[in-house]
Amino acid sequence: MSKSSERQIHLAAFNYGGMYGQSWRHPAVDSTMDFSLAYQTEYARTAERGLLDAIFMADESSQARPPSEMDMLKRMSSSTAFEPITLMTALAARTERIGLMFTASSTYYEPYNLARLVGSLDHLSAGRAGWNLVTSNNVNEAPNFGRPIPPHAERYARAREFYDVVTGLWDSFDDDAFRRDKESGVFFDPDKLHAVNFQGKYFQVRGPLRMARPPQGHPVIAQAGASEPGRQLGAETADVIFCAAQFMNDSQAFFADIKGRAERAGRQRDDVKILPGVSIIWGSTMAEAEDKFDAISKMWPLEIAIQGITGGIGLDITQYDPDDLFPELPPSNGIQGHQRAITEFAKRGNLTIRQTAQRLAASIKHRTLVGTTQMIADDMEAWFLGEACDGFILIPPYQLQGLQEFIEHVVPELQRRGLFRTAYTGRTLREHLGVPRPPSRYASA
Ligand SMILES: Cc1cc2nc3c(=O)[nH]c(=O)nc-3n(C[C@H](O)[C@H](O)[C@H](O)COP(=O)(O)O)c2cc1C
């Protein structure tokens, strides 16, 4: 059955093996992946061959003090990782079309530094940069910055100011500011340069940023907050929202909520793309796919799987018996969206702590989709047409080979159904995503 739809599925792929903790042990995985430019280049080029919108590098704990238990740390490939923006800059020179998305924290950066770095990446990549604005939730980041992690509400208040400063700095020069008139000697038109002069509670930034406006105007902004202030900030400011949804009805509710908030903030529904994470385990038969999932799950020692869950919910659950049913937990200062999703997953499946941890470990707490080409494509089509998402962020748990399998088998099936592009039609990440290039605040004023 072939269907065509004007809406097209948008796809990004996690490129960060360290997220999966144990996947470096998989026989198909190059165990140097997190810290090998050759591997990262091959991964980005594979995503580009598959016509994906972007690769995405998470950065949840790399700025953090390593966990104190050396017995745990010594097992983690993420014990060494590239800094995301410098890696994306290297990949910009080695690819042509793929979007380059990475994570940086509004809690532990200064907006001036970040505006400069991301603006520069957008220029170097000819408009392919995307920044995942996170507010940080890992308490182990704090000891590297000399200040404690602020409470949840304050992190989001700071994030809002951070966003205003960064986008204000990107607007420093109008798009047509540069005359470069050799005859008169005038390089730029001074009327087209603006200082943001931001005076807020958290930041005082004069500007301007000494950099031409980025090719995308504002590089793409992604967010992944699921709490009330996280959703509101995302709906008002993000082009892409990542989320962790285990069930289609939850994702539909999240989708409707974010699109509604975006409209109430004066935006078009389609200007914010919602991409839930999904870990894909493909097989030529269901039995083969299940065997693969089994092999991956078994690579996770129980205490590491439980630690992964603990990181997700921001609470220590090691005092419980792993064979107890997953407990009701009070709200934490950590990732509220993840906490809700994990608890709900355990409750619906009537799962113990051990079962919950083992099932969620390899997918870093996201949904796992185990199946054949048709099953995976059917599921994606149902979520997409059922307005549970605008696409997906793919989490191949054995990395390059997993991405290759997806591109070889599932992408052609999505194309056959008219759900996914058969060639890139744009150059910039905004064009891939179908989100508008924002006008400068000064030009529109
Ligand atoms: C797909 C996805 C990727 C994420 N990547 C990161 C990341 O790289 N770094 C990080 O600190 N948080 C990351 N998060 C967590 C969120 O950005 C956010 O900080 C978290 O959900 C806390 O916000 P909340 O309390 O509003 O839910 C990610 C979440 C999702 C769903």
The ligand as an ORCA input file, in Angstrom:
! r2SCAN-3c Opt
* xyz 0 1
  C      16.021     12.888     23.137
  C      16.508     13.623     24.351
  C      17.824     14.055     24.398
  C      18.318     14.739     25.510
  N      19.607     15.140     25.520
  C      20.107     15.766     26.613
  C      21.462     16.132     26.689
  O      22.225     15.911     25.759
  N      21.922     16.746     27.810
  C      21.113     17.011     28.878
  O      21.580     17.582     29.859
  N      19.799     16.663     28.843
  C      19.306     16.046     27.744
  N      17.994     15.671     27.715
  C      17.164     16.049     28.866
  C      16.389     17.335     28.568
  O      17.099     18.228     27.804
  C      15.954     18.132     29.759
  O      17.078     18.707     30.372
  C      15.287     17.318     30.735
  O      14.197     16.696     30.129
  C      14.900     18.152     31.957
  O      13.868     19.009     31.694
  P      12.413     18.810     32.320
  O      12.603     18.753     33.805
  O      11.739     20.058     31.847
  O      11.855     17.552     31.741
  C      17.473     14.985     26.618
  C      16.147     14.545     26.578
  C      15.659     13.868     25.465
  C      14.248     13.423     25.472
*
